[in-house]
């Protein structure tokens, strides 16, 4: 049997890699992310990076928490960005590990621009974003030919923690049949009111998916008019994504996974075997018999 090997980039000292860790399920990590995690000297990670993913880091890598959660004390984004510069200038391999995708409401662009300003080389490793993966794990396709030909991602709060003041609600309400709303829980009532005031039906189905793709994933199905009340009554807490649109109704038939399922068909794969997938053989022509 021929030895398998793939070419992966070398994490050079003095570089920063902005890496998406996905929404929570370690199986949704990319191989590029795992490769980075095994080479990094220091890892600056977000609050939404699952502990099971952190356990896959190189054992001697230094961990630095830089979580930002709305309404809670946290590091300023400017400080985090400059911290990455400082570590890189020390000649370290700096891994900035972010939940989801760095460039989808992950402030990866801000950090990248700071690195450019300080002449620090960097690489971006995309990750699976929660708005897509969370919906999929809930049995909700973000696009479906019978429902929509477009989808819009929107954030429910800006850098100040308040609702963004640059949203054109009329255009948003009418522009896309499906809305995927990140960080919308705090302002869900006002968001719903703005959308309904600009033409969206209060009867439109809305799904709230919290702790997406983790063993604690929860799914609440409501309507645009009732979602804020239902979330409050159910005590649903962030992190969560909200999906608005007719695609939510497809969950009745596409609900392939439920957190209540007693899933016994689990294949435990030692992490060393996973690492074998990204190990490039020293002799590409070598083979095992």
N, C-alpha and C positions, 0 to 999 in steps of 0.2 A: 504494500500500500504506500503510495507516495506521501511523503511528509507534507502536511499542509502548512502554508505560510502566507501572510499578507504583508504588504509594505505599509508601515505606519511612520508618521513623522517623529523625529527625535526632538524631545523637549530640551532645548538648549538653555544653559545657565543665562540669566539676565532677561529671559523672555517671560511674558505673561500670557497665559491662555485663558480666554473667556469661554467657559464650558457650560453647556446646558445639561443639567442632571435629570431632566424630564420631570414629570408630575409627581412621582413618588415610587411607583413600582420599579424595583431595580432591574427587572427584565426589559424595561424600556430605555435603559442606557444605551447609547451608541458604543460601538467598539472603539471609536476615537476617544470617547469620554473615558472609557476604562483604561486605554493606553495612557492618557494624560494622568489619570489618578495613580498609576503605578510608577510614574516618573517624577512627580512633583515633589519639591522639597518643602513647600509651605502651601497650605490650602486655606483660602479665605472664602468661607461658605455662608450661605443665606439661611434664614429661619425655615424656609420651605424645603430644604434638602433633607430627605428622609434619613433617619438614623441607619437604616439598613444599607443605604448607599455610602454613608460615611464609614461604615465598617469595612468597606472594600478598598479604602485608601491604603497606600503603602504604610506599613506599621510605624515607620520612623518619621513620617511626614508631620510637620508641625501644623496644628489646626488653629485657625483664628476665626472666631465667630463674628459675623458682620450682619446679623439679621436686621431687617427693617420691617416692622409690623405697624400698621396704622393705629395711631392713638397710644402707642407704647414708646417708652424711652428707647432710643436707638441711635446708632452712629449716623452722622450726617453723610450724605452721598459724596460731597467734596472730600471729606476726610478719608472715606473708603478708597476713593480713586487715587488720592495721593499716597495712601498706604501701599497700594499696589506698586506705584512708582518707586517708593522707598525700598521695598523688598527686592524689586528687580535690580535696582542700582547696587544692591549688596551681592549681586551675582547669583541669586536664588532662582530656581524654577518655580514660578508663581502661578498657582492654579486658582482662578476665581471661579468657584463652583456655584452655579445659580439654579434654582428650581425652574423647571420648564425650559424655555429658550431664552438666551441672553438678550436677543433683539426683539422679543415680543413682551412689551411692558416689563422688561427686566433691567432697564437702565444700562444695558451693555454698551449702547452707543455712547452714553455719557462717559463711561469708563474708558472706552476705546479712544475717544477724542482727547482725554487727559493723557493717555499713554502716548498718543501721537505728539501732543504738545511738548512732552518731555523726552521725545526721541527713544521711547521704549518699544522694542519690537513685540508684536503680539499676534496671536492666532485666535480665530473664533471657531468654536465647535458647536454647531446647532444642537438643540435638544427638542424633544417632542413637547409641545406646549399643552398646558392643562385644558385649554379651551377645546382642543380637538380630542385629546386622549380621554379627558373626563367625560365628554359627551359619548365617545365610543364605548367606554366601560359602562355607561348607563344605558346602552342600547339606542343611542340617539345619533343618527348621522347628521353632520353639520351641513351636508348638501345631499339632496335627493331630487331626481329629475322631476318628480311629480309635485314637488313643493317649492323648490327654489333653484335659481341659477346664479345666485350670489349670496355672500355671507359677509357680515361686517363685524370686526373685533372692536370693542370699545372698552375703555377703562372707566370705572365708577368714581375714581378720585385721582386728583393730581398730586404734585409733590407736596402741597400744603396739607393734604389729607382731606381737603374739601372737594366738592364736585368740580371737575374742570369747567372753566368759564368760557372755553372756546368751542363747545359743542353746538353745532347747528341742529337743534332738536327736530325741527321740521324736516330737514334733509335726512336725518338719521331715521326718523320714524317712517319715512316714505321710501328711503333709498334701498333698503335690503329686506327681503322677507324674513331672514334669520339674523338675529343679533346674538353674538357671544360676548357676554359682559364679564369682565374681570374686575375684581375688587369692588363689587357693586353692593355688597351687603349693607354697609353703613348708610348708604343713601338710596336704598332700593325703593323706598316709598316715594321719594321725590322723583327718582328716575322713572318709575311707573307713571306717575302723574304727568310728567313732561311728555312721555311717549303717547299717552292717551289723549292729552290735550292737543297733540299734533297729528291725530288721526289713527293711532293703533287701537284696535278693539280691546276692551277690557276682558273679553272672553278668550283672548289668544292664549294658548298654553305656554307656560313658563316652567322650566325645570331648574332647580337649584341643586348643584352637585358639590358637596363639601368633602374635603380630604380625598380628592379624586385619585383613583387607581390604587389606594392604600387599603389594607384590611379594614379600616374604619370608614370607608366610603359610605356616605349617606346621600340619598336622593329624595327630594321633595318635589312632587308634581303639583302645580297650582295653575293659576291664571294670572295675567298681568294685573288685573284689578285686585286680586286677593293675595298675591304672593307675599307682600310685606307683612300682612297680618298672619298668614300661615307660617312664615319663617319665625315670627315672634312667638307664636303659640307653641311651635315645635322646638323652640330653643336652638335652632340651627346656628352654628358658629362658623366664622371664616377659619381657614381659607376655603373659598367656594367660587365656582363659576356659575353663571346663570345663562341659560339657553332660552331664547324667545323665538317662537315660530311654530308653524305646523309640523315641522320635523319632530317635535316633541311627542306628537301623537303616535309616531312609529314605534315608540318604546314598547307599547303593548305587544307588538309582534317581534321586535328585535332585541328584547331583553335577554341577552345571552348569559349574563352574569349578574348575580345578586349577592350583596354582602351577607345575606342570610343563608346562602347555599352552603351545604355541607360538602365542600370540595375535598375529595379524598385522592383524586388522581393527581398527585404531585410527584414530580421527578426531582429529587435533590441532586444537584450537580455541584461538586466541590469547586470552589472558586479557582483553584489551581488548573482545573480542566478548562474553565472559561479563558484563563490567561493563555492556555496553549493555543487558542484560536488566533491570538495576535502575536505569537512568537514567530519571528522570521528565522528560518533555519540558516545556519552559518554557511551551508553549502546548498544552494537552491536545487541542485541536481541530486541531492542525497535522497535515499528512499529507505523505508523500513520493510522488512519482509515478515 
